[in-house]
Amino acid sequence: MAVVTVTYSPGASLGEFLESLAKATDRPYRVVLVDNGSTDGAPEAAAAVHTDVELLRTGENMGYGAAANRGIAGLGPEVG
């Protein structure tokens, strides 16, 4: 299972979200966390703590749709 999520300076809510995924399933999963130009350090902190998170930085706030598409493309051909 794969989850793509887009963030922009999410603060503590990002860690809470990632913890909720771990509680929601017993299946293996992968998270592509698309950082849409955050300045709060939360995406980096989350990726350091959660080994199932792949951090993908956009380098800027490119908007939700473009960032989500970038994350989906980051899943690779084996997903979908």
Biopython code that builds the backbone (N, CA, C, O; Angstrom):
import numpy as np
from Bio.PDB.StructureBuilder import StructureBuilder

atoms = [
    (1, "MET", "N", (0.851, -1.152, 0.000)),
    (1, "MET", "CA", (0.000, 0.000, 0.000)),
    (1, "MET", "C", (0.904, 1.223, 0.000)),
    (1, "MET", "O", (1.968, 1.223, 0.619)),
    (2, "ALA", "N", (0.474, 2.255, -0.693)),
    (2, "ALA", "CA", (1.235, 3.499, -0.742)),
    (2, "ALA", "C", (0.320, 4.669, -0.415)),
    (2, "ALA", "O", (-0.851, 4.693, -0.792)),
    (3, "VAL", "N", (0.884, 5.635, 0.293)),
    (3, "VAL", "CA", (0.170, 6.857, 0.650)),
    (3, "VAL", "C", (1.010, 8.025, 0.161)),
    (3, "VAL", "O", (2.208, 8.095, 0.438)),
    (4, "VAL", "N", (0.384, 8.938, -0.563)),
    (4, "VAL", "CA", (1.039, 10.180, -0.962)),
    (4, "VAL", "C", (0.359, 11.298, -0.203)),
    (4, "VAL", "O", (-0.865, 11.420, -0.237)),
    (5, "THR", "N", (1.149, 12.120, 0.487)),
    (5, "THR", "CA", (0.587, 13.260, 1.194)),
    (5, "THR", "C", (1.431, 14.492, 0.902)),
    (5, "THR", "O", (2.653, 14.412, 0.777)),
    (6, "VAL", "N", (0.763, 15.623, 0.795)),
    (6, "VAL", "CA", (1.413, 16.900, 0.509)),
    (6, "VAL", "C", (1.381, 17.737, 1.777)),
    (6, "VAL", "O", (0.344, 17.842, 2.432)),
    (7, "THR", "N", (2.519, 18.337, 2.126)),
    (7, "THR", "CA", (2.575, 19.158, 3.330)),
    (7, "THR", "C", (3.142, 20.531, 3.024)),
    (7, "THR", "O", (3.897, 20.721, 2.070)),
    (8, "TYR", "N", (2.755, 21.482, 3.863)),
    (8, "TYR", "CA", (3.341, 22.817, 3.840)),
    (8, "TYR", "C", (3.363, 23.319, 5.281)),
    (8, "TYR", "O", (2.340, 23.762, 5.805)),
    (9, "SER", "N", (4.515, 23.251, 5.911)),
    (9, "SER", "CA", (4.690, 23.654, 7.313)),
    (9, "SER", "C", (3.582, 23.092, 8.204)),
    (9, "SER", "O", (2.820, 23.853, 8.799)),
    (10, "PRO", "N", (3.488, 21.756, 8.300)),
    (10, "PRO", "CA", (2.371, 21.127, 9.005)),
    (10, "PRO", "C", (2.474, 21.113, 10.525)),
    (10, "PRO", "O", (1.484, 20.839, 11.203)),
    (11, "GLY", "N", (3.642, 21.399, 11.068)),
    (11, "GLY", "CA", (3.791, 21.375, 12.524)),
    (11, "GLY", "C", (3.592, 19.980, 13.092)),
    (11, "GLY", "O", (3.878, 18.979, 12.435)),
    (12, "ALA", "N", (3.097, 19.930, 14.321)),
    (12, "ALA", "CA", (2.923, 18.660, 15.040)),
    (12, "ALA", "C", (1.886, 17.747, 14.400)),
    (12, "ALA", "O", (1.909, 16.536, 14.623)),
    (13, "SER", "N", (0.980, 18.308, 13.610)),
    (13, "SER", "CA", (-0.073, 17.474, 13.017)),
    (13, "SER", "C", (0.500, 16.421, 12.067)),
    (13, "SER", "O", (-0.131, 15.385, 11.859)),
    (14, "LEU", "N", (1.662, 16.656, 11.493)),
    (14, "LEU", "CA", (2.258, 15.671, 10.591)),
    (14, "LEU", "C", (2.625, 14.395, 11.340)),
    (14, "LEU", "O", (2.331, 13.295, 10.872)),
    (15, "GLY", "N", (3.252, 14.531, 12.478)),
    (15, "GLY", "CA", (3.590, 13.358, 13.284)),
    (15, "GLY", "C", (2.355, 12.598, 13.717)),
    (15, "GLY", "O", (2.343, 11.367, 13.711)),
    (16, "GLU", "N", (1.315, 13.324, 14.092)),
    (16, "GLU", "CA", (0.050, 12.694, 14.493)),
    (16, "GLU", "C", (-0.557, 11.930, 13.324)),
    (16, "GLU", "O", (-1.063, 10.822, 13.503)),
    (17, "PHE", "N", (-0.512, 12.510, 12.136)),
    (17, "PHE", "CA", (-1.030, 11.847, 10.941)),
    (17, "PHE", "C", (-0.271, 10.550, 10.672)),
    (17, "PHE", "O", (-0.882, 9.511, 10.422)),
    (18, "LEU", "N", (1.051, 10.610, 10.723)),
    (18, "LEU", "CA", (1.853, 9.418, 10.450)),
    (18, "LEU", "C", (1.630, 8.333, 11.497)),
    (18, "LEU", "O", (1.607, 7.149, 11.161)),
    (19, "GLU", "N", (1.467, 8.713, 12.741)),
    (19, "GLU", "CA", (1.153, 7.737, 13.792)),
    (19, "GLU", "C", (-0.205, 7.091, 13.539)),
    (19, "GLU", "O", (-0.385, 5.902, 13.802)),
    (20, "SER", "N", (-1.160, 7.866, 13.031)),
    (20, "SER", "CA", (-2.491, 7.308, 12.767)),
    (20, "SER", "C", (-2.441, 6.266, 11.654)),
    (20, "SER", "O", (-3.210, 5.305, 11.680)),
    (21, "LEU", "N", (-1.557, 6.438, 10.685)),
    (21, "LEU", "CA", (-1.406, 5.428, 9.632)),
    (21, "LEU", "C", (-0.934, 4.105, 10.217)),
    (21, "LEU", "O", (-1.433, 3.042, 9.848)),
    (22, "ALA", "N", (0.018, 4.173, 11.119)),
    (22, "ALA", "CA", (0.547, 2.955, 11.735)),
    (22, "ALA", "C", (-0.536, 2.216, 12.508)),
    (22, "ALA", "O", (-0.521, 0.987, 12.577)),
    (23, "LYS", "N", (-1.464, 2.948, 13.082)),
    (23, "LYS", "CA", (-2.555, 2.332, 13.846)),
    (23, "LYS", "C", (-3.688, 1.844, 12.952)),
    (23, "LYS", "O", (-4.469, 0.986, 13.361)),
    (24, "ALA", "N", (-3.786, 2.377, 11.744)),
    (24, "ALA", "CA", (-4.925, 2.088, 10.872)),
    (24, "ALA", "C", (-4.800, 0.767, 10.117)),
    (24, "ALA", "O", (-5.803, 0.228, 9.650)),
    (25, "THR", "N", (-3.590, 0.244, 9.992)),
    (25, "THR", "CA", (-3.414, -0.973, 9.200)),
    (25, "THR", "C", (-2.279, -1.821, 9.763)),
    (25, "THR", "O", (-1.357, -1.321, 10.408)),
    (26, "ASP", "N", (-2.378, -3.108, 9.499)),
    (26, "ASP", "CA", (-1.269, -3.988, 9.844)),
    (26, "ASP", "C", (-0.520, -4.418, 8.581)),
    (26, "ASP", "O", (0.430, -5.198, 8.646)),
    (27, "ARG", "N", (-0.958, -3.901, 7.437)),
    (27, "ARG", "CA", (-0.289, -4.180, 6.167)),
    (27, "ARG", "C", (0.954, -3.308, 6.029)),
    (27, "ARG", "O", (0.998, -2.206, 6.574)),
    (28, "PRO", "N", (1.953, -3.784, 5.314)),
    (28, "PRO", "CA", (3.109, -2.927, 5.041)),
    (28, "PRO", "C", (2.679, -1.756, 4.157)),
    (28, "PRO", "O", (1.839, -1.911, 3.270)),
    (29, "TYR", "N", (3.246, -0.621, 4.399)),
    (29, "TYR", "CA", (2.913, 0.546, 3.588)),
    (29, "TYR", "C", (4.128, 1.435, 3.427)),
    (29, "TYR", "O", (5.126, 1.319, 4.138)),
    (30, "ARG", "N", (4.001, 2.307, 2.485)),
    (30, "ARG", "CA", (5.049, 3.263, 2.155)),
    (30, "ARG", "C", (4.393, 4.628, 2.069)),
    (30, "ARG", "O", (3.288, 4.752, 1.540)),
    (31, "VAL", "N", (5.055, 5.651, 2.579)),
    (31, "VAL", "CA", (4.529, 7.012, 2.541)),
    (31, "VAL", "C", (5.480, 7.879, 1.729)),
    (31, "VAL", "O", (6.674, 7.949, 2.019)),
    (32, "VAL", "N", (4.941, 8.535, 0.714)),
    (32, "VAL", "CA", (5.690, 9.557, -0.006)),
    (32, "VAL", "C", (5.182, 10.889, 0.519)),
    (32, "VAL", "O", (4.037, 11.271, 0.281)),
    (33, "LEU", "N", (6.040, 11.579, 1.226)),
    (33, "LEU", "CA", (5.715, 12.854, 1.850)),
    (33, "LEU", "C", (6.276, 13.955, 0.959)),
    (33, "LEU", "O", (7.488, 14.160, 0.895)),
    (34, "VAL", "N", (5.384, 14.656, 0.277)),
    (34, "VAL", "CA", (5.800, 15.711, -0.639)),
    (34, "VAL", "C", (5.815, 17.028, 0.132)),
    (34, "VAL", "O", (4.767, 17.551, 0.511)),
    (35, "ASP", "N", (7.014, 17.554, 0.360)),
    (35, "ASP", "CA", (7.159, 18.813, 1.080)),
    (35, "ASP", "C", (7.068, 19.957, 0.084)),
    (35, "ASP", "O", (7.916, 20.107, -0.795)),
    (36, "ASN", "N", (6.034, 20.751, 0.238)),
    (36, "ASN", "CA", (5.704, 21.813, -0.701)),
    (36, "ASN", "C", (6.288, 23.156, -0.244)),
    (36, "ASN", "O", (5.603, 24.178, -0.270)),
    (37, "GLY", "N", (7.552, 23.143, 0.172)),
    (37, "GLY", "CA", (8.222, 24.382, 0.562)),
    (37, "GLY", "C", (8.093, 24.740, 2.027)),
    (37, "GLY", "O", (8.112, 25.921, 2.375)),
    (38, "SER", "N", (7.962, 23.746, 2.896)),
    (38, "SER", "CA", (7.816, 24.002, 4.333)),
    (38, "SER", "C", (9.017, 24.759, 4.890)),
    (38, "SER", "O", (10.134, 24.660, 4.383)),
    (39, "THR", "N", (8.747, 25.518, 5.949)),
    (39, "THR", "CA", (9.809, 26.251, 6.635)),
    (39, "THR", "C", (9.907, 25.871, 8.106)),
    (39, "THR", "O", (10.729, 26.430, 8.833)),
    (40, "ASP", "N", (9.078, 24.924, 8.559)),
    (40, "ASP", "CA", (9.041, 24.602, 9.991)),
    (40, "ASP", "C", (9.872, 23.385, 10.391)),
    (40, "ASP", "O", (9.960, 23.078, 11.580)),
    (41, "GLY", "N", (10.478, 22.689, 9.444)),
    (41, "GLY", "CA", (11.305, 21.529, 9.765)),
    (41, "GLY", "C", (10.537, 20.256, 10.075)),
    (41, "GLY", "O", (11.149, 19.213, 10.302)),
    (42, "ALA", "N", (9.214, 20.318, 10.088)),
    (42, "ALA", "CA", (8.409, 19.141, 10.433)),
    (42, "ALA", "C", (8.592, 17.981, 9.452)),
    (42, "ALA", "O", (8.706, 16.840, 9.901)),
    (43, "PRO", "N", (8.627, 18.212, 8.138)),
    (43, "PRO", "CA", (8.814, 17.073, 7.230)),
    (43, "PRO", "C", (10.143, 16.349, 7.451)),
    (43, "PRO", "O", (10.187, 15.119, 7.418)),
    (44, "GLU", "N", (11.212, 17.089, 7.673)),
    (44, "GLU", "CA", (12.514, 16.473, 7.914)),
    (44, "GLU", "C", (12.507, 15.682, 9.219)),
    (44, "GLU", "O", (13.041, 14.575, 9.285)),
    (45, "ALA", "N", (11.906, 16.251, 10.246)),
    (45, "ALA", "CA", (11.822, 15.561, 11.538)),
    (45, "ALA", "C", (11.013, 14.279, 11.416)),
    (45, "ALA", "O", (11.387, 13.253, 11.983)),
    (46, "ALA", "N", (9.912, 14.330, 10.681)),
    (46, "ALA", "CA", (9.063, 13.149, 10.510)),
    (46, "ALA", "C", (9.798, 12.060, 9.742)),
    (46, "ALA", "O", (9.718, 10.886, 10.104)),
    (47, "ALA", "N", (10.509, 12.435, 8.691)),
    (47, "ALA", "CA", (11.240, 11.448, 7.893)),
    (47, "ALA", "C", (12.371, 10.816, 8.702)),
    (47, "ALA", "O", (12.722, 9.659, 8.472)),
    (48, "ALA", "N", (12.941, 11.560, 9.642)),
    (48, "ALA", "CA", (14.012, 11.019, 10.481)),
    (48, "ALA", "C", (13.485, 9.989, 11.474)),
    (48, "ALA", "O", (14.195, 9.049, 11.832)),
    (49, "VAL", "N", (12.246, 10.163, 11.918)),
    (49, "VAL", "CA", (11.653, 9.275, 12.928)),
    (49, "VAL", "C", (10.942, 8.085, 12.294)),
    (49, "VAL", "O", (10.991, 6.977, 12.828)),
    (50, "HIS", "N", (10.291, 8.304, 11.173)),
    (50, "HIS", "CA", (9.463, 7.271, 10.529)),
    (50, "HIS", "C", (10.220, 6.693, 9.333)),
    (50, "HIS", "O", (10.379, 7.357, 8.309)),
    (51, "THR", "N", (10.677, 5.470, 9.471)),
    (51, "THR", "CA", (11.478, 4.849, 8.417)),
    (51, "THR", "C", (10.673, 4.499, 7.172)),
    (51, "THR", "O", (11.251, 4.230, 6.119)),
    (52, "ASP", "N", (9.345, 4.500, 7.278)),
    (52, "ASP", "CA", (8.497, 4.189, 6.128)),
    (52, "ASP", "C", (8.162, 5.426, 5.306)),
    (52, "ASP", "O", (7.363, 5.348, 4.373)),
    (53, "VAL", "N", (8.762, 6.568, 5.639)),
    (53, "VAL", "CA", (8.479, 7.836, 4.963)),
    (53, "VAL", "C", (9.624, 8.188, 4.023)),
    (53, "VAL", "O", (10.792, 8.210, 4.411)),
    (54, "GLU", "N", (9.256, 8.461, 2.782)),
    (54, "GLU", "CA", (10.209, 8.960, 1.792)),
    (54, "GLU", "C", (9.902, 10.440, 1.591)),
    (54, "GLU", "O", (8.808, 10.786, 1.144)),
    (55, "LEU", "N", (10.835, 11.305, 1.910)),
    (55, "LEU", "CA", (10.640, 12.747, 1.793)),
    (55, "LEU", "C", (11.014, 13.196, 0.394)),
    (55, "LEU", "O", (12.126, 12.953, -0.075)),
    (56, "LEU", "N", (10.078, 13.851, -0.263)),
    (56, "LEU", "CA", (10.284, 14.373, -1.607)),
    (56, "LEU", "C", (10.074, 15.881, -1.544)),
    (56, "LEU", "O", (8.950, 16.344, -1.349)),
    (57, "ARG", "N", (11.135, 16.640, -1.705)),
    (57, "ARG", "CA", (11.050, 18.105, -1.619)),
    (57, "ARG", "C", (10.781, 18.698, -2.993)),
    (57, "ARG", "O", (11.421, 18.325, -3.976)),
    (58, "THR", "N", (9.826, 19.627, -3.056)),
    (58, "THR", "CA", (9.541, 20.309, -4.315)),
    (58, "THR", "C", (10.426, 21.534, -4.500)),
    (58, "THR", "O", (10.629, 21.984, -5.628)),
    (59, "GLY", "N", (10.957, 22.082, -3.404)),
    (59, "GLY", "CA", (11.804, 23.264, -3.481)),
    (59, "GLY", "C", (11.037, 24.568, -3.442)),
    (59, "GLY", "O", (11.619, 25.641, -3.281)),
    (60, "GLU", "N", (9.726, 24.471, -3.590)),
    (60, "GLU", "CA", (8.870, 25.656, -3.566)),
    (60, "GLU", "C", (7.436, 25.209, -3.344)),
    (60, "GLU", "O", (7.128, 24.020, -3.433)),
    (61, "ASN", "N", (6.560, 26.163, -3.053)),
    (61, "ASN", "CA", (5.141, 25.840, -2.949)),
    (61, "ASN", "C", (4.568, 25.876, -4.360)),
    (61, "ASN", "O", (4.266, 26.942, -4.895)),
    (62, "MET", "N", (4.426, 24.709, -4.947)),
    (62, "MET", "CA", (3.958, 24.619, -6.328)),
    (62, "MET", "C", (2.447, 24.405, -6.425)),
    (62, "MET", "O", (1.914, 24.231, -7.521)),
    (63, "GLY", "N", (1.764, 24.416, -5.294)),
    (63, "GLY", "CA", (0.326, 24.163, -5.283)),
    (63, "GLY", "C", (0.054, 22.699, -5.006)),
    (63, "GLY", "O", (0.879, 21.831, -5.290)),
    (64, "TYR", "N", (-1.120, 22.439, -4.443)),
    (64, "TYR", "CA", (-1.453, 21.082, -4.017)),
    (64, "TYR", "C", (-1.460, 20.090, -5.176)),
    (64, "TYR", "O", (-0.842, 19.030, -5.085)),
    (65, "GLY", "N", (-2.146, 20.420, -6.254)),
    (65, "GLY", "CA", (-2.296, 19.479, -7.365)),
    (65, "GLY", "C", (-0.970, 19.081, -7.985)),
    (65, "GLY", "O", (-0.720, 17.898, -8.216)),
    (66, "ALA", "N", (-0.121, 20.059, -8.254)),
    (66, "ALA", "CA", (1.183, 19.770, -8.855)),
    (66, "ALA", "C", (2.048, 18.949, -7.905)),
    (66, "ALA", "O", (2.753, 18.034, -8.331)),
    (67, "ALA", "N", (1.993, 19.278, -6.619)),
    (67, "ALA", "CA", (2.777, 18.524, -5.637)),
    (67, "ALA", "C", (2.260, 17.092, -5.510)),
    (67, "ALA", "O", (3.054, 16.155, -5.413)),
    (68, "ALA", "N", (0.946, 16.915, -5.509)),
    (68, "ALA", "CA", (0.374, 15.568, -5.439)),
    (68, "ALA", "C", (0.786, 14.751, -6.661)),
    (68, "ALA", "O", (1.130, 13.575, -6.538)),
    (69, "ASN", "N", (0.751, 15.365, -7.826)),
    (69, "ASN", "CA", (1.179, 14.668, -9.042)),
    (69, "ASN", "C", (2.650, 14.287, -8.970)),
    (69, "ASN", "O", (3.031, 13.210, -9.429)),
    (70, "ARG", "N", (3.478, 15.147, -8.403)),
    (70, "ARG", "CA", (4.900, 14.838, -8.246)),
    (70, "ARG", "C", (5.066, 13.631, -7.327)),
    (70, "ARG", "O", (5.891, 12.756, -7.589)),
    (71, "GLY", "N", (4.284, 13.586, -6.253)),
    (71, "GLY", "CA", (4.352, 12.457, -5.332)),
    (71, "GLY", "C", (3.906, 11.159, -5.974)),
    (71, "GLY", "O", (4.522, 10.114, -5.762)),
    (72, "ILE", "N", (2.847, 11.218, -6.751)),
    (72, "ILE", "CA", (2.355, 10.024, -7.446)),
    (72, "ILE", "C", (3.405, 9.526, -8.436)),
    (72, "ILE", "O", (3.636, 8.322, -8.553)),
    (73, "ALA", "N", (4.034, 10.451, -9.142)),
    (73, "ALA", "CA", (5.097, 10.062, -10.075)),
    (73, "ALA", "C", (6.261, 9.420, -9.325)),
    (73, "ALA", "O", (6.946, 8.551, -9.864)),
    (74, "GLY", "N", (6.484, 9.847, -8.081)),
    (74, "GLY", "CA", (7.560, 9.296, -7.271)),
    (74, "GLY", "C", (7.317, 7.877, -6.799)),
    (74, "GLY", "O", (8.235, 7.215, -6.316)),
    (75, "LEU", "N", (6.084, 7.404, -6.933)),
    (75, "LEU", "CA", (5.783, 6.034, -6.517)),
    (75, "LEU", "C", (6.448, 5.005, -7.414)),
    (75, "LEU", "O", (6.806, 3.918, -6.962)),
    (76, "GLY", "N", (6.613, 5.345, -8.673)),
    (76, "GLY", "CA", (7.236, 4.424, -9.607)),
    (76, "GLY", "C", (6.225, 3.501, -10.257)),
    (76, "GLY", "O", (5.061, 3.478, -9.858)),
    (77, "PRO", "N", (6.650, 2.745, -11.249)),
    (77, "PRO", "CA", (5.742, 1.914, -12.036)),
    (77, "PRO", "C", (5.181, 0.711, -11.289)),
    (77, "PRO", "O", (4.168, 0.151, -11.709)),
    (78, "GLU", "N", (5.817, 0.299, -10.187)),
    (78, "GLU", "CA", (5.325, -0.885, -9.476)),
    (78, "GLU", "C", (4.043, -0.619, -8.705)),
    (78, "GLU", "O", (3.389, -1.561, -8.259)),
    (79, "VAL", "N", (3.671, 0.646, -8.539)),
    (79, "VAL", "CA", (2.433, 1.007, -7.837)),
    (79, "VAL", "C", (1.450, 1.530, -8.862)),
    (79, "VAL", "O", (1.781, 2.407, -9.660)),
    (80, "GLY", "N", (0.249, 0.996, -8.843)),
    (80, "GLY", "CA", (-0.804, 1.502, -9.718)),
    (80, "GLY", "C", (-0.801, 0.831, -11.014)),
    (80, "GLY", "O", (-1.628, 1.141, -11.871)),
]
sb = StructureBuilder()
sb.init_structure("model")
sb.init_model(0)
sb.init_chain("A")
sb.init_seg("    ")
for serial, (resi, resn, name, xyz) in enumerate(atoms, 1):
    if name == "N":
        sb.init_residue(resn, " ", resi, " ")
    sb.init_atom(name, np.array(xyz, "f"), 0.0, 1.0, " ", f" {name:<3s}", serial, name[0])
structure = sb.get_structure()
